[in-house]
Amino acid sequence: MAVHSLKEYFQTHWADSDSLPSEQLILNAIAEANEAIYRVNMQGTRSGSGRMGTTLVLVIVANTQVAIAHVGDSRLYSFTRSQGLRQMTVDHEVGQREIARGVDPEIAYTRPDAYQLTQALGPRDSKYLKPDVRFWDITEDTLLLLASDGLTDNDLVETYCHTHIQPLIDSQVSLDRGVDGLIDLANEHNGHDNITAIAIRVLAHHRD
């Protein structure tokens, strides 16, 4: 539902795909997706933890410009030859909220609710939603990896970066096979949660 709503919104409101939509347009699109799920929740008998909700990580690429947005604990990573692997999003969860308030990370993550989401699409009205939106320019060949926590839990991406992510920056390497390899890896080592992964290779002078 979230993906369908976002696609419809951008197709209707984002006319120039050679340049990025504005931050406000992205926020509006996410709010619309949230409302679509929230309306269904309110029509049914769902309440509390029984309400439908989803995380979101969104990437828009226009030439070598990138916009990213996220809600929840699905992540975006980037990999470049000069900077290696970088986590580009901060999970919307209780532990990270406490760290942002100045709590020591080791203390923040001793809380029993440390991994509980502080934001998600669908369970609540959009006025409670505060997606993070960022823009940046790509200046060198970059691999972007969008992933749910079924892949990213237990530092799997960081641990296996050299074998499973770094090779994907080579334009001769199949991204499809690379993503399949990541999902197999997550099933082998995690396997406790839904596993979603999307890889995007952006070449500094043209798109792949």
LINRAKA-V600986 format. One record per residue. N is the residue number from 1. SS is DSSP state (H for helix, E for strand, C for the rest). Layout:
n:N ss:SS
n:N ss:SS
//
This chain:
n:1 ss:C
n:2 ss:H
n:3 ss:H
n:4 ss:H
n:5 ss:H
n:6 ss:H
n:7 ss:H
n:8 ss:H
n:9 ss:H
n:10 ss:H
n:11 ss:H
n:12 ss:H
n:13 ss:H
n:14 ss:C
n:15 ss:C
n:16 ss:C
n:17 ss:C
n:18 ss:C
n:19 ss:C
n:20 ss:C
n:21 ss:C
n:22 ss:C
n:23 ss:H
n:24 ss:H
n:25 ss:H
n:26 ss:H
n:27 ss:H
n:28 ss:H
n:29 ss:H
n:30 ss:H
n:31 ss:H
n:32 ss:H
n:33 ss:H
n:34 ss:H
n:35 ss:H
n:36 ss:H
n:37 ss:H
n:38 ss:H
n:39 ss:H
n:40 ss:H
n:41 ss:H
n:42 ss:H
n:43 ss:H
n:44 ss:C
n:45 ss:C
n:46 ss:C
n:47 ss:C
n:48 ss:H
n:49 ss:H
n:50 ss:H
n:51 ss:C
n:52 ss:C
n:53 ss:C
n:54 ss:E
n:55 ss:C
n:56 ss:E
n:57 ss:E
n:58 ss:E
n:59 ss:E
n:60 ss:E
n:61 ss:E
n:62 ss:E
n:63 ss:C
n:64 ss:C
n:65 ss:E
n:66 ss:E
n:67 ss:E
n:68 ss:E
n:69 ss:E
n:70 ss:E
n:71 ss:E
n:72 ss:C
n:73 ss:C
n:74 ss:C
n:75 ss:E
n:76 ss:E
n:77 ss:E
n:78 ss:E
n:79 ss:E
n:80 ss:E
n:81 ss:C
n:82 ss:C
n:83 ss:C
n:84 ss:E
n:85 ss:E
n:86 ss:E
n:87 ss:E
n:88 ss:C
n:89 ss:C
n:90 ss:C
n:91 ss:C
n:92 ss:C
n:93 ss:E
n:94 ss:H
n:95 ss:H
n:96 ss:H
n:97 ss:H
n:98 ss:H
n:99 ss:H
n:100 ss:H
n:101 ss:C
n:102 ss:C
n:103 ss:C
n:104 ss:C
n:105 ss:H
n:106 ss:H
n:107 ss:H
n:108 ss:H
n:109 ss:C
n:110 ss:C
n:111 ss:C
n:112 ss:C
n:113 ss:C
n:114 ss:C
n:115 ss:C
n:116 ss:C
n:117 ss:E
n:118 ss:C
n:119 ss:C
n:120 ss:C
n:121 ss:E
n:122 ss:C
n:123 ss:C
n:124 ss:C
n:125 ss:C
n:126 ss:H
n:127 ss:H
n:128 ss:H
n:129 ss:C
n:130 ss:C
n:131 ss:C
n:132 ss:E
n:133 ss:E
n:134 ss:E
n:135 ss:E
n:136 ss:E
n:137 ss:E
n:138 ss:C
n:139 ss:C
n:140 ss:C
n:141 ss:C
n:142 ss:E
n:143 ss:E
n:144 ss:E
n:145 ss:E
n:146 ss:E
n:147 ss:E
n:148 ss:C
n:149 ss:H
n:150 ss:H
n:151 ss:H
n:152 ss:H
n:153 ss:H
n:154 ss:H
n:155 ss:H
n:156 ss:H
n:157 ss:H
n:158 ss:H
n:159 ss:H
n:160 ss:C
n:161 ss:H
n:162 ss:H
n:163 ss:H
n:164 ss:H
n:165 ss:C
n:166 ss:H
n:167 ss:H
n:168 ss:H
n:169 ss:H
n:170 ss:C
n:171 ss:C
n:172 ss:C
n:173 ss:C
n:174 ss:C
n:175 ss:H
n:176 ss:H
n:177 ss:H
n:178 ss:H
n:179 ss:H
n:180 ss:H
n:181 ss:H
n:182 ss:H
n:183 ss:H
n:184 ss:H
n:185 ss:H
n:186 ss:H
n:187 ss:H
n:188 ss:H
n:189 ss:H
n:190 ss:C
n:191 ss:C
n:192 ss:C
n:193 ss:C
n:194 ss:C
n:195 ss:C
n:196 ss:C
n:197 ss:E
n:198 ss:E
n:199 ss:E
n:200 ss:E
n:201 ss:E
n:202 ss:E
n:203 ss:C
n:204 ss:C
n:205 ss:C
n:206 ss:C
n:207 ss:E
n:208 ss:C
//
